[in-house]
Amino acid sequence: MYRDESDTPPDPTPTTDVRAAGLGPLLVSLQLTDSAFPSGFYTLSHSLEGFAHAKAVDSATLPLLLEDLLLHGVGPADATALALAHRATLAGDAAAVAAIDEYLFATKLSRETRQAATRTGRQLLDLAREVFDRPEIDDHFERVVRGEAPGTQAVAAGVIYAATGVPVRQSVASDLFAFCVSFAGAALRLRLTDHRKAQTLLRGAAPVIEAAVDAALRRELADVGATVFASDIMSGRHERADARLFAS
């Protein structure tokens, strides 16, 4: 006779702690990717404002630009550095974390992107050490304060995710999704899309995020770096623009 799972009597000794621990990493990633989390991402357009000023993007080409940024920009650069920093943090290798941080910082070609990465990274670390209270986060923040590491956002996120028990694959996916949410939010404020189409944009990015995650997890430190030169050009123009809504 067919027996529905709902008919199964409850476990008389539920493992509450195990279940809570199982949800813990998910809840951390949800909190960090929430657009209300004050990491500073809301101040960034990720070069989109430069494209908008140049009239080089519209609602129809917005998904294509996001795909290029994921696969050839933030994926090979920030997402890869995040994965490497996550692994180094779990290994207790603070020197490796600092080296990854320096390497990623050096690959950012424009002053604007370097400043954006370190400003949001420091803000993220400062808040996360209070929220999550993990020694690894404190240690990396102190290294950044002492000038021993630049404090890029991606490496900061890698340290935080590792310190809070979020698996590396979920960590990279979460941060790439947060990037997409920030990009979509910028598109809304620049009037390149509306709220409904922004959600379609995010859903359409899902398979691209998955591909970017898989590629990031296979790379080594020497592979870190973006090749979206149009974005670099737009960023360079943006930092010299007379009027700017975003910091990048």
C-alpha positions as a Markdown table, in Angstrom:
| # | Residue | x | y | z |
|---|---|---|---|---|
| 1 | Met | 0.0 | 0.0 | 0.0 |
| 2 | Tyr | 1.3 | 3.5 | -0.9 |
| 3 | Arg | 2.4 | 5.4 | 2.2 |
| 4 | Asp | 2.8 | 9.1 | 2.0 |
| 5 | Glu | 5.7 | 10.6 | 3.9 |
| 6 | Ser | 3.2 | 12.8 | 5.8 |
| 7 | Asp | 1.9 | 9.6 | 7.4 |
| 8 | Thr | 5.3 | 8.8 | 8.9 |
| 9 | Pro | 5.3 | 9.5 | 12.6 |
| 10 | Pro | 7.8 | 12.2 | 13.7 |
| 11 | Asp | 11.2 | 11.2 | 15.0 |
| 12 | Pro | 10.8 | 11.0 | 18.8 |
| 13 | Thr | 14.3 | 12.4 | 19.3 |
| 14 | Pro | 14.7 | 15.2 | 16.7 |
| 15 | Thr | 18.3 | 16.3 | 16.1 |
| 16 | Thr | 17.5 | 20.0 | 16.5 |
| 17 | Asp | 21.2 | 21.0 | 16.6 |
| 18 | Val | 22.1 | 19.2 | 13.4 |
| 19 | Arg | 19.1 | 20.7 | 11.5 |
| 20 | Ala | 20.0 | 24.2 | 12.8 |
| 21 | Ala | 23.6 | 23.7 | 11.7 |
| 22 | Gly | 22.4 | 22.5 | 8.3 |
| 23 | Leu | 20.5 | 25.7 | 7.8 |
| 24 | Gly | 23.2 | 27.9 | 9.2 |
| 25 | Pro | 25.3 | 28.3 | 6.0 |
| 26 | Leu | 22.2 | 28.9 | 3.9 |
| 27 | Leu | 21.0 | 31.6 | 6.3 |
| 28 | Val | 24.4 | 33.3 | 6.2 |
| 29 | Ser | 24.5 | 33.4 | 2.5 |
| 30 | Leu | 20.9 | 34.7 | 2.4 |
| 31 | Gln | 21.9 | 37.5 | 4.8 |
| 32 | Leu | 25.0 | 38.5 | 2.9 |
| 33 | Thr | 23.3 | 38.5 | -0.5 |
| 34 | Asp | 20.3 | 40.5 | 0.8 |
| 35 | Ser | 20.2 | 43.9 | -1.0 |
| 36 | Ala | 19.5 | 45.4 | 2.5 |
| 37 | Phe | 22.9 | 44.2 | 3.8 |
| 38 | Pro | 25.0 | 47.4 | 3.9 |
| 39 | Ser | 28.1 | 46.2 | 2.1 |
| 40 | Gly | 28.2 | 49.2 | -0.2 |
| 41 | Phe | 27.2 | 47.3 | -3.3 |
| 42 | Tyr | 24.2 | 49.7 | -3.8 |
| 43 | Thr | 26.7 | 52.5 | -4.6 |
| 44 | Leu | 28.2 | 50.6 | -7.5 |
| 45 | Ser | 27.0 | 50.2 | -11.1 |
| 46 | His | 29.9 | 47.9 | -12.2 |
| 47 | Ser | 30.6 | 50.1 | -15.2 |
| 48 | Leu | 26.9 | 50.1 | -16.2 |
| 49 | Glu | 26.6 | 53.8 | -15.7 |
| 50 | Gly | 29.5 | 54.3 | -18.1 |
| 51 | Phe | 27.7 | 52.2 | -20.7 |
| 52 | Ala | 24.5 | 54.1 | -20.2 |
| 53 | His | 26.3 | 57.5 | -20.6 |
| 54 | Ala | 27.8 | 56.2 | -23.9 |
| 55 | Lys | 24.4 | 54.9 | -25.0 |
| 56 | Ala | 26.1 | 51.6 | -25.5 |
| 57 | Val | 23.4 | 49.5 | -23.7 |
| 58 | Asp | 19.6 | 49.4 | -23.6 |
| 59 | Ser | 17.0 | 47.1 | -22.1 |
| 60 | Ala | 17.5 | 44.6 | -24.9 |
| 61 | Thr | 21.2 | 44.3 | -24.6 |
| 62 | Leu | 21.3 | 44.4 | -20.8 |
| 63 | Pro | 21.3 | 40.6 | -20.3 |
| 64 | Leu | 24.1 | 40.2 | -22.8 |
| 65 | Leu | 26.3 | 42.8 | -20.9 |
| 66 | Leu | 25.6 | 41.0 | -17.6 |
| 67 | Glu | 26.5 | 37.7 | -19.2 |
| 68 | Asp | 29.8 | 39.1 | -20.5 |
| 69 | Leu | 30.6 | 40.6 | -17.1 |
| 70 | Leu | 29.9 | 37.3 | -15.3 |
| 71 | Leu | 31.8 | 35.1 | -17.7 |
| 72 | His | 34.8 | 37.3 | -18.5 |
| 73 | Gly | 34.9 | 39.9 | -15.7 |
| 74 | Val | 33.8 | 39.1 | -12.2 |
| 75 | Gly | 33.8 | 35.4 | -12.8 |
| 76 | Pro | 37.5 | 35.0 | -13.7 |
| 77 | Ala | 38.6 | 37.8 | -11.3 |
| 78 | Asp | 36.5 | 38.2 | -8.2 |
| 79 | Ala | 34.8 | 34.9 | -8.1 |
| 80 | Thr | 38.0 | 33.0 | -8.6 |
| 81 | Ala | 39.8 | 35.0 | -5.9 |
| 82 | Leu | 36.9 | 34.4 | -3.6 |
| 83 | Ala | 37.2 | 30.6 | -4.0 |
| 84 | Leu | 40.9 | 30.7 | -3.5 |
| 85 | Ala | 40.6 | 32.9 | -0.4 |
| 86 | His | 37.9 | 30.6 | 1.0 |
| 87 | Arg | 40.2 | 27.6 | 0.6 |
| 88 | Ala | 43.2 | 29.4 | 2.1 |
| 89 | Thr | 41.1 | 30.5 | 5.1 |
| 90 | Leu | 40.0 | 27.0 | 5.8 |
| 91 | Ala | 43.6 | 25.9 | 5.6 |
| 92 | Gly | 44.6 | 28.6 | 8.1 |
| 93 | Asp | 47.0 | 30.2 | 5.6 |
| 94 | Ala | 46.7 | 33.9 | 6.3 |
| 95 | Ala | 49.7 | 34.7 | 4.1 |
| 96 | Ala | 48.0 | 33.0 | 1.1 |
| 97 | Val | 44.9 | 35.1 | 1.7 |
| 98 | Ala | 46.9 | 38.3 | 1.7 |
| 99 | Ala | 48.7 | 37.2 | -1.5 |
| 100 | Ile | 45.4 | 36.5 | -3.2 |
| 101 | Asp | 44.1 | 39.9 | -2.1 |
| 102 | Glu | 47.2 | 41.7 | -3.5 |
| 103 | Tyr | 46.9 | 39.8 | -6.8 |
| 104 | Leu | 43.2 | 40.5 | -7.3 |
| 105 | Phe | 43.8 | 44.2 | -6.5 |
| 106 | Ala | 46.6 | 44.4 | -9.0 |
| 107 | Thr | 44.4 | 43.1 | -11.8 |
| 108 | Lys | 41.9 | 45.9 | -11.4 |
| 109 | Leu | 43.0 | 48.4 | -14.1 |
| 110 | Ser | 41.1 | 51.6 | -13.2 |
| 111 | Arg | 41.4 | 53.6 | -10.0 |
| 112 | Glu | 37.6 | 53.6 | -9.7 |
| 113 | Thr | 37.4 | 49.8 | -9.6 |
| 114 | Arg | 40.3 | 49.5 | -7.1 |
| 115 | Gln | 38.7 | 52.0 | -4.8 |
| 116 | Ala | 35.3 | 50.4 | -5.1 |
| 117 | Ala | 36.7 | 47.0 | -4.3 |
| 118 | Thr | 38.6 | 48.0 | -1.2 |
| 119 | Arg | 36.0 | 50.4 | 0.1 |
| 120 | Thr | 33.2 | 47.7 | 0.0 |
| 121 | Gly | 35.7 | 45.1 | 1.2 |
| 122 | Arg | 36.6 | 47.0 | 4.3 |
| 123 | Gln | 33.0 | 47.9 | 5.0 |
| 124 | Leu | 32.0 | 44.2 | 4.6 |
| 125 | Leu | 34.8 | 43.0 | 7.0 |
| 126 | Asp | 34.0 | 45.7 | 9.6 |
| 127 | Leu | 30.4 | 44.8 | 9.7 |
| 128 | Ala | 30.9 | 41.0 | 9.4 |
| 129 | Arg | 33.2 | 40.8 | 12.4 |
| 130 | Glu | 30.5 | 42.4 | 14.5 |
| 131 | Val | 27.7 | 40.3 | 13.1 |
| 132 | Phe | 29.4 | 36.9 | 12.9 |
| 133 | Asp | 32.1 | 37.2 | 15.6 |
| 134 | Arg | 34.6 | 34.8 | 14.0 |
| 135 | Pro | 38.4 | 35.1 | 14.6 |
| 136 | Glu | 39.3 | 34.6 | 11.0 |
| 137 | Ile | 37.3 | 37.7 | 10.0 |
| 138 | Asp | 38.9 | 39.8 | 12.8 |
| 139 | Asp | 42.3 | 38.7 | 11.8 |
| 140 | His | 41.9 | 39.6 | 8.1 |
| 141 | Phe | 40.3 | 42.9 | 9.0 |
| 142 | Glu | 43.3 | 43.7 | 11.2 |
| 143 | Arg | 45.7 | 42.9 | 8.4 |
| 144 | Val | 43.8 | 45.3 | 6.2 |
| 145 | Val | 43.8 | 48.0 | 8.8 |
| 146 | Arg | 47.6 | 47.5 | 9.2 |
| 147 | Gly | 48.1 | 47.8 | 5.4 |
| 148 | Glu | 49.2 | 44.2 | 5.0 |
| 149 | Ala | 46.4 | 43.5 | 2.5 |
| 150 | Pro | 44.3 | 45.8 | 0.4 |
| 151 | Gly | 41.0 | 44.4 | 1.5 |
| 152 | Thr | 39.2 | 43.7 | -1.7 |
| 153 | Gln | 35.5 | 42.8 | -1.4 |
| 154 | Ala | 35.8 | 39.4 | -3.1 |
| 155 | Val | 38.6 | 38.2 | -0.8 |
| 156 | Ala | 36.8 | 39.6 | 2.3 |
| 157 | Ala | 33.7 | 37.6 | 1.2 |
| 158 | Gly | 35.8 | 34.5 | 0.8 |
| 159 | Val | 37.1 | 34.8 | 4.3 |
| 160 | Ile | 33.7 | 35.5 | 5.8 |
| 161 | Tyr | 32.0 | 32.6 | 4.0 |
| 162 | Ala | 34.7 | 30.2 | 5.0 |
| 163 | Ala | 34.7 | 31.4 | 8.6 |
| 164 | Thr | 30.9 | 31.0 | 8.9 |
| 165 | Gly | 30.9 | 27.5 | 7.4 |
| 166 | Val | 29.4 | 28.2 | 4.0 |
| 167 | Pro | 30.7 | 25.7 | 1.4 |
| 168 | Val | 32.9 | 27.2 | -1.3 |
| 169 | Arg | 30.6 | 26.5 | -4.2 |
| 170 | Gln | 27.6 | 28.1 | -2.4 |
| 171 | Ser | 29.9 | 31.0 | -1.5 |
| 172 | Val | 30.9 | 31.7 | -5.0 |
| 173 | Ala | 27.3 | 31.4 | -6.3 |
| 174 | Ser | 26.0 | 33.6 | -3.6 |
| 175 | Asp | 28.5 | 36.4 | -4.3 |
| 176 | Leu | 27.9 | 36.2 | -8.0 |
| 177 | Phe | 24.1 | 36.5 | -7.4 |
| 178 | Ala | 24.8 | 39.5 | -5.1 |
| 179 | Phe | 26.7 | 41.0 | -8.0 |
| 180 | Cys | 23.7 | 40.4 | -10.3 |
| 181 | Val | 21.3 | 41.9 | -7.8 |
| 182 | Ser | 23.5 | 45.0 | -7.6 |
| 183 | Phe | 23.7 | 45.2 | -11.4 |
| 184 | Ala | 19.9 | 44.9 | -11.7 |
| 185 | Gly | 19.4 | 47.6 | -9.1 |
| 186 | Ala | 21.7 | 49.9 | -10.9 |
| 187 | Ala | 19.8 | 49.2 | -14.1 |
| 188 | Leu | 16.6 | 50.2 | -12.4 |
| 189 | Arg | 18.1 | 53.5 | -11.1 |
| 190 | Leu | 19.4 | 54.2 | -14.5 |
| 191 | Arg | 16.0 | 53.5 | -16.0 |
| 192 | Leu | 17.3 | 50.8 | -18.3 |
| 193 | Thr | 14.7 | 48.3 | -17.0 |
| 194 | Asp | 11.7 | 48.1 | -14.7 |
| 195 | His | 11.1 | 46.0 | -11.6 |
| 196 | Arg | 9.4 | 43.1 | -13.4 |
| 197 | Lys | 12.0 | 42.9 | -16.1 |
| 198 | Ala | 14.8 | 43.1 | -13.5 |
| 199 | Gln | 13.5 | 39.9 | -12.0 |
| 200 | Thr | 13.5 | 38.3 | -15.5 |
| 201 | Leu | 17.1 | 39.5 | -15.9 |
| 202 | Leu | 18.1 | 37.8 | -12.6 |
| 203 | Arg | 16.4 | 34.6 | -13.5 |
| 204 | Gly | 18.0 | 34.5 | -16.9 |
| 205 | Ala | 21.4 | 34.9 | -15.3 |
| 206 | Ala | 21.0 | 31.7 | -13.3 |
| 207 | Pro | 22.6 | 29.3 | -15.8 |
| 208 | Val | 25.4 | 31.9 | -16.5 |
| 209 | Ile | 26.1 | 32.1 | -12.8 |
| 210 | Glu | 26.3 | 28.3 | -12.6 |
| 211 | Ala | 28.8 | 28.3 | -15.5 |
| 212 | Ala | 30.8 | 31.1 | -13.9 |
| 213 | Val | 30.9 | 29.2 | -10.6 |
| 214 | Asp | 32.1 | 26.0 | -12.2 |
| 215 | Ala | 34.9 | 27.8 | -14.1 |
| 216 | Ala | 36.0 | 29.8 | -11.0 |
| 217 | Leu | 36.4 | 26.7 | -8.9 |
| 218 | Arg | 38.8 | 25.2 | -11.5 |
| 219 | Arg | 41.1 | 28.2 | -11.7 |
| 220 | Glu | 44.4 | 28.9 | -9.9 |
| 221 | Leu | 45.8 | 32.2 | -8.7 |
| 222 | Ala | 47.7 | 32.8 | -12.0 |
| 223 | Asp | 44.4 | 32.7 | -13.8 |
| 224 | Val | 42.8 | 35.5 | -11.8 |
| 225 | Gly | 42.0 | 38.5 | -14.0 |
| 226 | Ala | 39.2 | 40.0 | -16.1 |
| 227 | Thr | 39.1 | 40.5 | -19.9 |
| 228 | Val | 36.2 | 42.8 | -20.3 |
| 229 | Phe | 38.1 | 45.7 | -21.8 |
| 230 | Ala | 35.1 | 47.6 | -22.8 |
| 231 | Ser | 34.0 | 47.7 | -19.2 |
| 232 | Asp | 37.5 | 49.0 | -18.2 |
| 233 | Ile | 37.2 | 51.8 | -20.8 |
| 234 | Met | 33.7 | 52.7 | -19.5 |
| 235 | Ser | 35.0 | 52.7 | -16.0 |
| 236 | Gly | 37.8 | 55.0 | -16.9 |
| 237 | Arg | 35.4 | 57.4 | -18.6 |
| 238 | His | 33.0 | 57.2 | -15.7 |
| 239 | Glu | 35.5 | 58.3 | -13.1 |
| 240 | Arg | 36.1 | 61.5 | -15.2 |
| 241 | Ala | 32.4 | 62.2 | -15.9 |
| 242 | Asp | 31.0 | 65.5 | -14.8 |
| 243 | Ala | 28.0 | 63.9 | -13.1 |
| 244 | Arg | 27.8 | 60.5 | -11.6 |
| 245 | Leu | 25.1 | 58.6 | -9.8 |
| 246 | Phe | 27.3 | 55.7 | -8.8 |
| 247 | Ala | 30.8 | 55.3 | -7.4 |
| 248 | Ser | 31.7 | 52.9 | -10.3 |
